[in-house]
Amino acid sequence: MDLVQKSLPCVHQRLRVTLLPTMVGQILVLWLCLNLPTANSATHSLKYFYTALPQSTGLPEFSAVTYLDEEPIYFYDSSTKEVVARQEWVKEAVDPDFWRRNTQILKETEKVFKNNMDTARDRFNQTSARTLQVMYSCESVEETGATEGHEQYGYGGEDFLLFDLKNERWIAPVRQGHITKIKWDANVPKLKAKIHYLTHTCNEWLNKYVSNRRRMLQRTAPPQVTLFQKEPFYRVTCHATGFYPNAIMIFWRRDGVDVHGDVVHEETLPNGDGTYQKRTHLTVSPEDLQKHDYKCTVKHSGNDVVLSANRDSIRSNSRNTQGVSIIITINMVLMLVILAFMVTVLVLKRTRDCKGKEPTTGKEKQCPISHLEKNVILLNNSKPAEMEKSKLKYRHRNMTSPYT
């Protein structure tokens, strides 16, 4: 039995990726980091990740994810067995039958991957299967039109097969992959089809997705800016979110002068709806914050948003803590009232049940009253002074004759 070369380029889906610590995973992470687009980059990428896991992990045995410029756009896994969109604009970019068609394709791909795991297990002479991973992708540069394509397989923590697009051949970094390399290199029609996909078809989908995303998000979404502080720390955060495109600048000023030493900038992150968010932190003491005029300035698409850092504009968790304390106090009072009511009802019911005569002896019923019941009755029927007097008498009677 040999590994089956599934026609992966025919599938367009997205996976919940949990790349395990494998060599291919490390290479992918490094490659992704080196190719992350900056705010001014005109390079776009379309990446597909497939992962097959052993049953013992407790995770979906097969999952697939598609990324556009490092953002997941749709996915599939063996638990749901359905291709699901993660970006609203993607639904407008594909035909209505896209989801059903690719769901069926991925169901078949899932079967192929399970068989390939068994084959790889036998090839490595192992008693149990390991993780099988596949990544294929394409990139394009808008200004030059240059394109690149990649495809690679990893199994059990090692690179298994890599596709050399320039020389149109497969590379087997480990000896267990040589059999598959020879077979796939000899299959010229599939080899040519793969080359065509990585150099043409994949880029057609990439351009289609980029164009549709740009059309859907062509409007400039301004950032929503807030200041917040998690006391008792001296760090004030300027948070901008909901903006598009992702090019943005956030900086702090003190009395009109830029602050650099006490400022930490976080990276710009996607929100998942096509917009972005970014945070910039300022470390400042309460005394310094009150003494000087601190402002956070956000520049986006030619517009500025400026917020002054003062008590009224900074959201602090100390105010939330006060509100929580009030709510807790009210709840405790309500609980005590409910408890007192329930005890009163029980005491009154017991008192009512004790009225009358014993059916056998004809004597009046005798129901001993507990200390708790005594106090409840006193609370409900006595004035404060009378309550204290009654309590003293009750204590004295208990001390002199506790068993009467």
Steps between C-alpha positions, in 0.01 A plus 500: 500500500622849421402848601219639290557839344162662551410782263527756777483805271139411418402570860435843647434487870632602834617314800526549867877458500680367797844449349674267738867547585639331190787596278266588221295703746809691608592566138147618427501735798835645394383532141177670608687744722740592222213556261256687721368799304572840645263792492653625175561160340341419165569126533202267540492133590250214495593207726336163563580286803389140553560307822423135576533393864496162675179409681672515839532881493132566563503767228334477157685231306505715187478874453562745217534878502550768235675829569497818296783733604529314833129530578285184509217523249340154522556160661395137525556226758394140551270594788273737309566354151402830344689787339420817694585863413689714750472826308174651380646629176601145398134408458474762225821383331388144419203340328210366712600138438858559616440385857321176414748415225809551712347327799471186289857539374634532853309197620684299236828670587448400863482133398815533290690654790403220736632245250817703454556502877484121505742480208744738666475305825596180319774680309656619827441157663295648785229340711280810499442784257649846544388843385481557125513860377476660158537862396473646152481866405560770244613861521485794264645850498263762360766738370709245311256214445761255633357177642622214717360159587570255781391154610643278772413199714605422855457184705581418861721801562701481179480645151373226274466651151565844350405617153770681305295719268801648323641161400158332475576209729438361849768492770505234775698619806461154662555158345143391581377755247715381207245248376229766482739752342589262217137411436379860499786622281414227250135607484558778246132598447445559873833677525403741222156551656661592832736745334210661317302531820780656706594746223158581353183363661602579856587856401167538321322412825735728690426796273128425514499495879711815528277688252179397674637584842616838377162568338308399812731695729581787268340742738739646755393387846621751761641371828305505825746621762478448876734542796499254786709412802516187713572627850713500705746483209642820357433402139244688292395329175389678185288251305391555138267245340262452208720678245582417138745496327752377753755783459482702824722702733446538875727711719497680837586863571573677827445873497520491121826302484515140370566234766714201402675345800192398698290389202444143377337435161318173433465360150192567291258206525198395293157509663362220285246720322740663255599782736801533730600603850816632664610591854770734625588512871636794703663447840434804719448565871168647622684811620668554164175432316325770702786747477557484122279506192518151347329434167466193280498581128375251241571566131304299244427569132581869534283552808609558859329394820637661817400402853621670819598264779305618803271348761189553289639348179686199645293192567622347823418167657490669844165654412377164385618353830292753694196411294559132561528562875165678503338217308646242739374694803150525355498129424610414853222714650244335274628156597470583871145630451403185310662280766318680782172465313552127446587439866198702611272292279644178641461618860141613447416172329647300785316711756174445316560125483561487876162650589226268619495180705675167467256250341599221741532679837280802442769726644621820341779447245846593624745617233844605628616831354858527390719798575481610134120477499483694825702786355296503178176521700645779710614686187153482353292573812706713737621858520877547534488545877263212547719282279804561720299435814358179361843379396637558851213308657547219252872477574435500878243224471737290293779544755285398803304217344618405154288185476156636597 
